[in-house]
Amino acid sequence: MHCRKMSPSDLESVLRIQNELAFQNWTLKQLESECSSPLSISLVLIINEQVLGYLFIQVIGDEAELLSIAIKSDYSRIGAGSFLWREGVSSLKEKNVRSVFLEVRENNITAQQFYKKHGFICCGLRKHYYSDGENALLFRFDF
Ligand SMILES: CC(C)(COP(=O)(O)OP(=O)(O)OC[C@H]1O[C@@H](n2cnc3c(N)ncnc32)[C@H](O)[C@@H]1OP(=O)(O)O)[C@@H](O)C(=O)NCCC(=O)NCCS
């Protein structure tokens, strides 16, 4: 298992993983824009030469927002997401980021457990944040 910077040729795999997991609905254009943004840390996780996970973090000054992290479901719960997040942490440290924020659906207990395991704390609630009316929980991680 290893990680590397995402390239435009990875985006079809990224889109496939996103659509399989159905947790976000970014278009290919949105993915392209995020992947090429100078503010973005965009990484893919590779196992056996296949893209099986990805992460997008947007960095603004000493704060960052974790926009997405995803692992193909056949490879869940084997430590791949943790490996990917730790790579993200290394990049954030290089950029001297001090805090990371994220929003997560209130019913996405798996992701919440994942974030808590990695030291995030829940610091707020955004009512009806998503277009389907679901609430978002706001999480924060401080270096
Ligand atoms: C969240 C996600 C990235 C975790 O990836 P993963 O590779 O399965 O995570 P890991 O194997 O590194 O697990 C680390 C910890 O996360 C938590 N976790 C992972 N899967 C879990 C599950 N099904 N139920 C409860 N906790 C879970 C546990 O605390 C786990 O530690 P443990 O195995 O020691 O108990 C993955 O489940 C995923 O892609 N989910 C769909 C996309 C998504 O919702 N992303 C977040 C919103 S942007």
The ligand as an SDF file (V2000), in Angstrom:
LIG
                    3D

 48 50  0  0  0  0  0  0  0  0999 V2000
  -14.3700    6.5120    6.5370 C   0  0  0  0  0  0  0  0  0  0  0  0
  -13.4570    5.6120    5.6870 C   0  0  0  0  0  0  0  0  0  0  0  0
  -12.5530    6.4740    4.8210 C   0  0  0  0  0  0  0  0  0  0  0  0
  -12.6010    4.7740    6.6530 C   0  0  0  0  0  0  0  0  0  0  0  0
  -11.6610    4.0410    5.8670 O   0  0  0  0  0  0  0  0  0  0  0  0
  -11.1130    2.6020    6.3210 P   0  0  0  0  0  0  0  0  0  0  0  0
   -9.9750    2.2810    5.4450 O   0  0  0  0  0  0  0  0  0  0  0  0
  -12.2240    1.6130    6.3690 O   0  0  0  0  0  0  0  0  0  0  0  0
  -10.6260    2.9320    7.8090 O   0  0  0  0  0  0  0  0  0  0  0  0
   -9.5520    2.1240    8.6890 P   0  0  0  0  0  0  0  0  0  0  0  0
   -9.5210    0.6820    8.2910 O   0  0  0  0  0  0  0  0  0  0  0  0
   -8.2750    2.8680    8.6510 O   0  0  0  0  0  0  0  0  0  0  0  0
  -10.2330    2.2220   10.1330 O   0  0  0  0  0  0  0  0  0  0  0  0
   -9.8260    3.1390   11.1140 C   0  0  0  0  0  0  0  0  0  0  0  0
  -10.9280    3.3110   12.1400 C   0  0  0  0  0  0  0  0  0  0  0  0
  -12.1100    3.8790   11.5490 O   0  0  0  0  0  0  0  0  0  0  0  0
  -13.2700    3.3650   12.2480 C   0  0  0  0  0  0  0  0  0  0  0  0
  -14.0620    2.5360   11.3360 N   0  0  0  0  0  0  0  0  0  0  0  0
  -13.7430    2.1580   10.0820 C   0  0  0  0  0  0  0  0  0  0  0  0
  -14.7500    1.4250    9.5510 N   0  0  0  0  0  0  0  0  0  0  0  0
  -15.7030    1.3470   10.4950 C   0  0  0  0  0  0  0  0  0  0  0  0
  -16.9970    0.7310   10.5510 C   0  0  0  0  0  0  0  0  0  0  0  0
  -17.5090    0.0450    9.5150 N   0  0  0  0  0  0  0  0  0  0  0  0
  -17.7200    0.8800   11.6820 N   0  0  0  0  0  0  0  0  0  0  0  0
  -17.2350    1.5780   12.7460 C   0  0  0  0  0  0  0  0  0  0  0  0
  -16.0110    2.1650   12.7570 N   0  0  0  0  0  0  0  0  0  0  0  0
  -15.2730    2.0590   11.6490 C   0  0  0  0  0  0  0  0  0  0  0  0
  -12.7300    2.5040   13.3810 C   0  0  0  0  0  0  0  0  0  0  0  0
  -12.5060    3.3550   14.4890 O   0  0  0  0  0  0  0  0  0  0  0  0
  -11.4050    2.0340   12.7840 C   0  0  0  0  0  0  0  0  0  0  0  0
  -10.4880    1.6240   13.7600 O   0  0  0  0  0  0  0  0  0  0  0  0
  -10.4990    0.0790   14.2700 P   0  0  0  0  0  0  0  0  0  0  0  0
  -10.5650   -0.7840   13.0420 O   0  0  0  0  0  0  0  0  0  0  0  0
   -9.2100   -0.0330   15.0330 O   0  0  0  0  0  0  0  0  0  0  0  0
  -11.7200   -0.0490   15.1310 O   0  0  0  0  0  0  0  0  0  0  0  0
  -14.2900    4.6250    4.8260 C   0  0  0  0  0  0  0  0  0  0  0  0
  -15.2040    3.9530    5.6450 O   0  0  0  0  0  0  0  0  0  0  0  0
  -15.0430    5.2610    3.6870 C   0  0  0  0  0  0  0  0  0  0  0  0
  -14.5110    5.4380    2.5900 O   0  0  0  0  0  0  0  0  0  0  0  0
  -16.3440    5.6050    3.9190 N   0  0  0  0  0  0  0  0  0  0  0  0
  -17.2060    6.0980    2.8250 C   0  0  0  0  0  0  0  0  0  0  0  0
  -16.8410    7.5170    2.4300 C   0  0  0  0  0  0  0  0  0  0  0  0
  -17.0720    8.4730    3.5630 C   0  0  0  0  0  0  0  0  0  0  0  0
  -18.1060    8.4680    4.2110 O   0  0  0  0  0  0  0  0  0  0  0  0
  -16.0670    9.3420    3.7970 N   0  0  0  0  0  0  0  0  0  0  0  0
  -16.1300   10.3190    4.8660 C   0  0  0  0  0  0  0  0  0  0  0  0
  -16.9570   11.4890    4.5460 C   0  0  0  0  0  0  0  0  0  0  0  0
  -16.0310   12.6160    3.5170 S   0  0  0  0  0  0  0  0  0  0  0  0
  1  2  1  0
  2  3  1  0
  2  4  1  0
  2 36  1  0
  4  5  1  0
  5  6  1  0
  6  7  2  0
  6  8  1  0
  6  9  1  0
  9 10  1  0
 10 11  2  0
 10 12  1  0
 10 13  1  0
 13 14  1  0
 14 15  1  0
 15 16  1  0
 15 30  1  0
 16 17  1  0
 17 18  1  0
 17 28  1  0
 18 19  1  0
 18 27  1  0
 19 20  2  0
 20 21  1  0
 21 22  1  0
 21 27  2  0
 22 23  1  0
 22 24  2  0
 24 25  1  0
 25 26  2  0
 26 27  1  0
 28 29  1  0
 28 30  1  0
 30 31  1  0
 31 32  1  0
 32 33  2  0
 32 34  1  0
 32 35  1  0
 36 37  1  0
 36 38  1  0
 38 39  2  0
 38 40  1  0
 40 41  1  0
 41 42  1  0
 42 43  1  0
 43 44  2  0
 43 45  1  0
 45 46  1  0
 46 47  1  0
 47 48  1  0
M  END
$$$$
